Amino acid sequence: MSDERKRPIDREKYRRTARNFTDKNQSAEEAENQFEFTRSREEQREFGADNDTYDNREVHDSAEEPERDSNYRTVTEKQKNSGGGGFKSFLLPLLAGIIGALLVLGAYLLFTGTDEEESAEQQTDEETASEVDSNQDLSEVKQQLEEENADKLITDTTAAVQKAKPAVVSVINMQRIQSIIPGINTSSDEAEEAGSGSGVIYKTEGDIAYVVTNQHVVDGAEEIKINLESGDSVDAELVGSDIWTDLAVLSIPSDVVETTIEFGESSNLLVGEPAIAIGSPLGEMFSGSVSQGIISGLDRSVPVDLDGDGSIDWEASVLQTDAAINPGNSGGALIDANGRLIGINSMKIGIASVEGIGFAIPVDEVKEVTSQLEENGEVTRPFLGITLQDLLNVASSPVYDQLQLPQEVKGGVIISGVQENSPAAQAGLQELDVITHLDGEPINNMVELRQHLYYAKAAGEEMTIDFYRNGEQQSATVVLE
């Protein structure tokens, strides 16, 4: 890997992030040094602070010094009075010094050689471990790990994690931070980290490797950086994104990629199967974190507000899991017991009284969307050319009376606008028409209309629309674009 792609870790930045999760009652010095995991700090934690040890030793020496002076003077006086002891008093310390030096030298060589051997073995293990291939069978990965770690218990879960983990990365959303002060508008010349999530390397093609993540992880990014499991950092390019499925595809150089993840099949999953989440919860500081659970539910429909206006714009079809999903896990991998990708972690229920309800985009949908994003930079969906509003939202407003709907009509979608020369305009649809059925299927709200349009239809196909205009039921056929 070229030096240009390597980025040193900004320890100060992550130390600042870490302090958000520390004890507020601790001192400033403790907060500053809390995440400095150095050998000296560990020694201080176990054996007391270096300063305390030094001070205690100094006081102890001062207390004993008069006694040692008295003893020394007594021994000297005895030697002087004994007669003939001058040569012995010179020879004995000399021999003791030589023997002591030889012992120290032997101990140094012994321990240094051991450390070097251990370091070499550790380096060899790391190099061998990095050669785990995601395309290997789980049994082969497990056997390889057992050979490299004969003193450890290797389970199927361990093998599944080691198989998939090298393909999971951290995704950093970089933006130029603007500061608006009355009379002054300044902006940073360099992009800074505005947020982070996770991603999964799923494909290499020539000199390009593809990473899938969530759309909301890279939304608004001016630059995107990928931090690999190896510790290296590379710049990424946005290939395409889709707000409806909350998926995005990035590209990075393939020469920095060790392995890609193996795709599984979400259509064959059963409730109760093991599920393992891998990602970077709370940012890069906890990158590569692993949590385990089960598949708690299939084909869940979760309402989503995409534009933040408080109304539901979409219902995401997702897998439910109780594997811990935290901020920063978004875009990371949900894998099965064989280390295969079964979903992209996307969201969780963040209510204080709720625990263990997280959601992932099924891998079958991921495969379909990523292929379109690679090819077109976007997902091609049928175009109708109307703006909508749920009928229930105007049920108590004067607009509802203008619709003159029969009492039996309880649900539907109001057309609030028709785009000129669109399929809807060509079919004769007008503002304030109330759509109740598409191809004979009841439509109660905008979400159901979009799901039928996006999942059941394709561009160029015909679609039958049943609607009410001025209280009268009508029908029209549109040719979707």
C-alpha positions in Angstrom: 0.0 0.0 0.0 1.3 3.5 -0.9 2.1 5.9 1.9 -0.3 8.4 0.4 -3.2 6.1 1.4 -2.1 5.8 5.0 -3.6 8.2 7.5 -2.5 8.4 11.1 -5.2 8.0 13.7 -6.1 11.3 15.3 -5.9 10.1 18.9 -6.8 13.5 20.3 -10.0 13.5 18.3 -11.1 10.2 19.6 -10.0 11.1 23.1 -12.5 14.1 22.8 -15.1 11.7 21.6 -14.4 9.3 24.4 -14.9 11.9 27.0 -18.6 12.1 26.1 -19.0 8.7 27.7 -16.9 9.2 30.8 -17.7 9.8 34.4 -18.5 13.5 34.8 -17.4 13.5 38.4 -13.8 12.6 37.6 -11.0 15.1 37.5 -9.9 16.9 34.4 -6.6 15.0 34.5 -8.3 11.7 34.8 -10.6 12.5 31.9 -7.7 13.6 29.8 -5.7 10.4 30.4 -8.5 7.9 30.7 -8.2 6.4 27.2 -4.4 6.4 27.1 -3.9 2.6 27.4 -0.1 2.6 27.9 2.0 0.2 29.9 2.9 2.9 32.4 -0.8 3.7 32.9 -1.7 0.0 33.5 1.1 -0.2 36.1 -0.2 2.9 37.8 -3.7 1.4 37.9 -2.5 -1.9 39.4 0.4 -0.8 41.6 -0.3 2.9 42.4 0.8 6.1 40.7 4.5 6.5 39.9 4.7 9.7 41.8 3.2 8.2 44.9 5.7 5.3 44.7 8.6 7.6 44.2 7.6 9.8 47.1 7.0 6.9 49.5 10.4 5.5 48.6 12.1 8.8 49.2 10.5 9.2 52.7 11.5 5.6 53.5 15.1 6.1 52.5 15.4 9.3 54.6 14.0 7.6 57.7 16.5 4.7 57.4 19.6 6.7 56.4 20.8 7.6 60.0 20.6 3.9 60.9 22.5 2.9 57.8 25.2 5.5 58.5 25.6 4.2 62.1 25.8 0.6 60.9 28.3 1.5 58.2 30.5 3.3 60.6 30.4 0.3 63.0 31.4 -2.1 60.2 34.3 0.1 59.1 35.6 0.4 62.6 35.5 -3.4 63.0 37.4 -3.9 59.8 40.0 -1.4 60.9 40.4 -3.1 64.2 40.5 -6.6 62.8 43.8 -6.2 61.0 44.9 -7.9 57.7 41.4 -7.3 56.3 42.3 -4.7 53.6 42.9 -7.2 50.8 39.8 -9.2 51.6 37.6 -6.1 51.8 38.8 -5.2 48.3 38.7 -8.7 46.6 35.3 -9.8 47.9 33.3 -6.7 46.5 35.2 -7.1 43.2 34.2 -10.8 42.8 30.7 -10.0 43.8 30.5 -7.3 41.2 31.8 -9.5 38.4 29.3 -12.3 39.3 26.5 -9.9 39.5 27.3 -8.4 36.1 27.4 -11.9 34.6 24.0 -12.7 36.1 22.4 -9.5 34.8 23.8 -10.1 31.3 22.5 -13.7 31.3 19.1 -12.6 32.4 19.0 -9.8 29.8 19.9 -12.2 27.0 17.4 -14.8 28.2 14.4 -12.4 28.4 15.3 -10.5 25.3 15.5 -13.7 23.3 12.1 -14.8 24.6 10.5 -11.5 23.8 11.9 -11.5 20.3 10.6 -15.1 19.8 7.2 -14.2 21.1 7.1 -11.1 18.9 8.1 -13.1 15.8 5.4 -15.7 16.6 2.8 -13.0 17.1 3.7 -11.4 13.8 3.5 -14.7 12.0 0.1 -15.4 13.6 -1.2 -12.0 12.5 0.1 -12.5 8.9 -1.5 -15.9 8.8 -4.8 -14.7 10.3 -5.0 -12.0 7.7 -5.1 -14.7 5.0 -8.5 -15.9 6.1 -10.7 -15.9 2.9 -14.3 -15.0 3.1 -15.0 -17.5 0.3 -13.7 -20.4 2.3 -16.1 -22.8 4.0 -16.6 -22.2 7.7 -15.0 -25.6 8.5 -11.8 -24.5 6.6 -11.7 -21.2 8.4 -12.2 -22.9 11.7 -9.5 -25.5 11.0 -7.0 -22.7 10.0 -7.8 -20.7 13.2 -7.3 -23.8 15.4 -3.9 -24.5 13.8 -2.8 -20.9 14.4 -4.3 -20.7 18.0 -3.7 -24.2 19.5 -4.1 -22.9 23.0 -7.5 -21.3 22.4 -11.0 -22.6 22.0 -12.3 -21.8 18.5 -16.0 -22.0 18.1 -18.2 -21.7 15.0 -19.1 -18.2 16.0 -15.4 -17.3 16.3 -14.8 -18.6 12.8 -17.8 -16.8 11.3 -16.7 -13.5 12.8 -13.1 -13.9 11.6 -14.3 -14.9 8.1 -16.5 -11.7 7.7 -14.7 -9.1 9.9 -11.9 -8.1 7.5 -14.6 -6.9 5.0 -16.3 -4.6 7.5 -15.0 -1.0 7.5 -15.7 2.4 9.1 -17.2 5.1 6.9 -16.4 8.7 7.8 -18.7 11.5 6.5 -16.5 14.6 5.9 -18.0 18.1 5.5 -16.8 21.7 5.7 -18.2 23.2 8.8 -19.8 26.6 8.4 -20.0 29.1 11.2 -22.6 31.9 10.8 -22.2 34.9 13.2 -24.1 38.1 12.8 -22.2 40.1 10.2 -19.6 37.3 9.6 -20.0 34.1 7.5 -17.0 31.8 7.7 -16.3 28.3 6.6 -13.5 25.8 7.1 -11.2 25.2 4.1 -10.7 21.6 5.1 -13.5 19.0 5.5 -13.9 17.7 9.0 -15.7 14.7 10.4 -19.4 15.3 10.5 -20.5 11.8 11.3 -19.5 8.1 10.9 -21.0 4.7 10.3 -20.0 1.3 9.0 -19.8 -0.3 5.6 -19.1 -3.7 4.0 -16.7 -4.5 1.1 -18.7 -6.9 -1.1 -17.1 -6.9 -4.5 -13.9 -6.2 -6.4 -13.8 -5.5 -10.2 -10.4 -4.7 -11.7 -8.8 -1.8 -9.8 -12.1 -0.9 -8.0 -13.7 -2.4 -4.9 -17.3 -1.7 -3.9 -18.5 -0.9 -0.4 -22.2 -0.9 0.6 -23.4 1.3 3.5 -26.5 3.3 4.5 -27.6 6.3 2.5 -28.0 8.3 5.7 -24.4 7.6 6.7 -23.0 9.4 3.7 -25.9 12.0 3.2 -24.4 15.5 2.7 -20.8 14.3 2.6 -18.3 16.4 0.7 -15.6 13.8 1.2 -15.8 10.2 2.3 -13.1 8.3 4.0 -12.9 4.5 4.6 -11.0 3.2 7.6 -10.0 -0.5 6.9 -9.6 -3.2 9.5 -5.9 -3.1 8.9 -5.8 0.5 10.2 -5.2 2.1 6.9 -7.4 5.0 5.6 -8.4 5.6 2.0 -10.6 8.1 0.1 -13.9 6.8 -1.3 -16.1 7.9 -4.1 -19.9 7.9 -4.0 -21.1 5.6 -6.8 -24.8 6.1 -6.0 -27.4 6.2 -3.3 -31.1 5.5 -2.8 -33.1 7.2 -0.1 -36.0 4.8 -0.2 -34.0 1.7 0.7 -31.4 3.7 2.7 -28.5 2.1 0.7 -25.4 3.7 -0.9 -22.5 2.2 -2.8 -19.0 3.6 -2.5 -15.8 2.7 -4.5 -12.2 2.4 -3.2 -9.0 1.1 -4.8 -9.0 -2.7 -4.9 -5.3 -3.0 -4.0 -6.0 -2.1 -0.4 -8.7 -4.8 0.0 -7.8 -8.1 1.7 -11.1 -9.8 1.2 -14.8 -9.3 0.3 -17.8 -10.6 2.2 -19.8 -13.6 1.0 -23.5 -13.0 0.3 -26.1 -15.2 1.9 -29.9 -15.4 1.3 -32.4 -13.5 3.5 -35.3 -15.3 1.9 -34.3 -18.6 3.5 -33.9 -17.3 7.0 -35.9 -18.6 10.0 -36.8 -16.9 13.2 -34.4 -18.0 15.9 -31.3 -18.4 13.7 -28.1 -16.8 15.0 -27.4 -13.3 13.9 -24.1 -11.4 14.4 -23.7 -7.7 14.0 -20.2 -6.2 13.1 -19.5 -2.5 12.8 -18.2 0.6 14.5 -20.6 1.6 17.3 -20.0 5.1 18.7 -17.4 5.7 16.0 -13.9 4.6 15.0 -12.9 4.1 18.7 -14.9 0.9 18.8 -14.4 -0.2 15.2 -14.7 -3.9 14.6 -17.1 -4.5 17.5 -19.2 -7.7 17.4 -22.5 -8.4 19.0 -24.6 -11.6 18.8 -28.2 -12.3 18.9 -30.9 -14.1 16.8 -33.2 -13.3 14.0 -36.2 -12.0 15.9 -38.6 -11.4 13.0 -38.9 -11.5 9.2 -40.6 -9.1 6.8 -41.1 -6.4 9.3 -42.6 -3.1 8.0 -41.2 -0.1 9.9 -42.6 3.4 9.2 -39.9 5.9 8.2 -40.1 9.7 8.1 -37.6 10.6 5.3 -37.9 14.4 5.2 -38.3 15.1 8.9 -41.7 16.7 8.6 -43.3 14.3 11.2 -45.3 12.4 8.6 -44.6 8.8 7.4 -43.1 8.7 3.9 -42.2 5.1 3.6 -42.4 1.7 5.3 -39.1 -0.1 5.2 -39.2 -3.9 4.8 -36.6 -5.2 7.2 -35.3 -8.0 9.3 -35.6 -7.7 13.1 -32.7 -8.8 15.4 -31.9 -8.5 19.1 -28.1 -8.3 18.3 -27.0 -4.9 19.7 -27.3 -2.2 17.1 -25.9 1.2 18.3 -25.2 4.6 16.6 -22.3 3.9 14.2 -23.4 0.3 13.5 -25.5 1.7 10.6 -24.3 0.3 7.3 -22.4 -2.5 9.0 -22.9 -6.3 8.4 -25.4 -8.6 9.9 -24.1 -12.1 9.2 -25.3 -15.6 9.8 -23.6 -18.5 11.6 -21.6 -19.3 8.4 -20.2 -15.7 8.2 -22.3 -14.8 5.2 -24.0 -11.4 4.8 -27.7 -11.6 5.5 -28.4 -7.9 6.0 -27.1 -4.3 6.3 -27.8 -2.9 9.8 -29.9 0.2 9.4 -31.8 1.3 12.5 -33.1 0.5 15.9 -36.0 1.5 18.2 -34.4 4.1 20.5 -37.1 4.4 23.2 -35.7 4.2 26.7 -38.2 1.4 27.7 -37.3 -0.7 24.7 -34.4 -3.1 24.5 -33.0 -5.3 21.8 -35.1 -4.3 18.8 -32.8 -3.5 15.8 -33.4 -3.7 12.1 -31.4 -4.7 9.0 -32.1 -4.4 5.3 -32.4 -7.9 3.9 -29.5 -9.0 1.7 -31.8 -10.0 -1.2 -32.9 -6.4 -1.5 -29.3 -5.2 -1.0 -28.1 -7.3 -3.9 -30.8 -5.9 -6.2 -30.3 -2.3 -5.2 -26.4 -2.3 -5.3 -26.4 -3.8 -8.8 -28.6 -0.9 -10.0 -26.5 1.7 -8.2 -23.3 0.3 -9.7 -24.8 0.4 -13.2 -26.8 3.7 -13.1 -25.8 5.5 -9.9 -29.5 5.4 -8.9 -32.4 3.0 -8.6 -34.7 3.2 -11.6 -38.4 3.2 -10.5 -41.6 3.8 -12.4 -42.6 7.5 -12.7 -46.2 8.6 -12.3 -45.8 12.4 -12.0 -48.1 13.4 -9.1 -47.7 14.8 -5.6 -49.8 13.2 -2.9 -51.4 13.7 0.5 -53.0 11.2 2.8 -56.8 11.5 3.0 -56.7 11.0 6.7 -54.6 14.1 7.1 -57.4 16.4 5.8 -60.3 14.5 7.4 -61.1 17.5 9.7 -60.2 20.3 7.3 -62.5 22.3 4.9 -60.7 20.5 2.0 -62.4 17.3 2.9 -65.9 18.8 2.3 -64.8 19.8 -1.2 -64.0 16.2 -2.1 -67.7 15.1 -1.6 -66.7 11.6 -0.9 -69.2 8.8 -0.1 -69.3 7.9 3.6 -67.9 4.4 2.8 -64.6 5.8 1.6 -62.4 5.8 4.7 -58.9 5.7 3.1 -57.1 6.9 0.0 -54.6 9.4 -1.4 -55.4 12.9 -2.5 -53.6 14.2 -5.6 -52.3 17.7 -4.6 -50.5 18.3 -7.9 -50.0 16.8 -11.4 -46.7 17.3 -13.3 -47.1 18.6 -16.8 -46.7 16.0 -19.6 -46.4 13.2 -17.0 -48.1 9.8 -17.3 -50.7 11.0 -14.8 -51.4 14.1 -16.8 -51.7 12.2 -20.1 -54.2 9.8 -18.4 -56.4 12.8 -17.4 -55.8 12.8 -13.6 -56.4 16.1 -11.9 -55.7 17.9 -8.6 -58.1 16.8 -5.7 -58.7 13.4 -7.3 -58.8 10.8 -4.6 -57.0 7.5 -5.5 -58.5 4.5 -3.7 -57.3 1.5 -5.8 -54.3 0.6 -8.0 -54.8 -2.5 -10.3 -57.8 -3.4 -8.1 -55.8 -3.4 -4.8 -57.0 -1.0 -2.1 -54.7 2.0 -1.4 -55.3 3.7 2.0 -52.2 6.0 2.1 -49.1 7.2 0.3 -46.9 4.4 1.6 -49.1 1.7 0.1 -49.3 3.6 -3.2 -45.4 3.9 -3.4 -44.9 0.3 -2.5 -47.3 -0.9 -5.2 -45.7 1.5 -7.7 -42.1 0.6 -6.8 -42.4 -3.1 -6.1 -45.2 -4.3 -8.3 -44.7 -2.2 -11.5 -42.0 -1.4 -13.9 -41.4 1.4 -16.4 -43.4 0.9 -19.6 -46.1 -1.1 -17.9 -49.8 -0.1 -17.7 -51.5 0.6 -14.4 -55.2 1.0 -13.7 -56.2 3.7 -11.2 -59.6 4.0 -9.5 -60.3 7.4 -8.1 -63.1 9.7 -7.0 -63.7 13.1 -8.6 -66.4 15.4 -7.2 -67.9 12.4 -5.4 -68.1 10.2 -8.5 -66.0 7.1 -8.9 -63.9 6.9 -12.1 -61.1 4.9 -13.6 -58.1 5.6 -15.7 -55.2 3.7 -17.3 -51.7 5.1 -17.2 -48.5 4.0 -19.0 -45.7 4.4 -16.6 -42.4 5.9 -17.5 
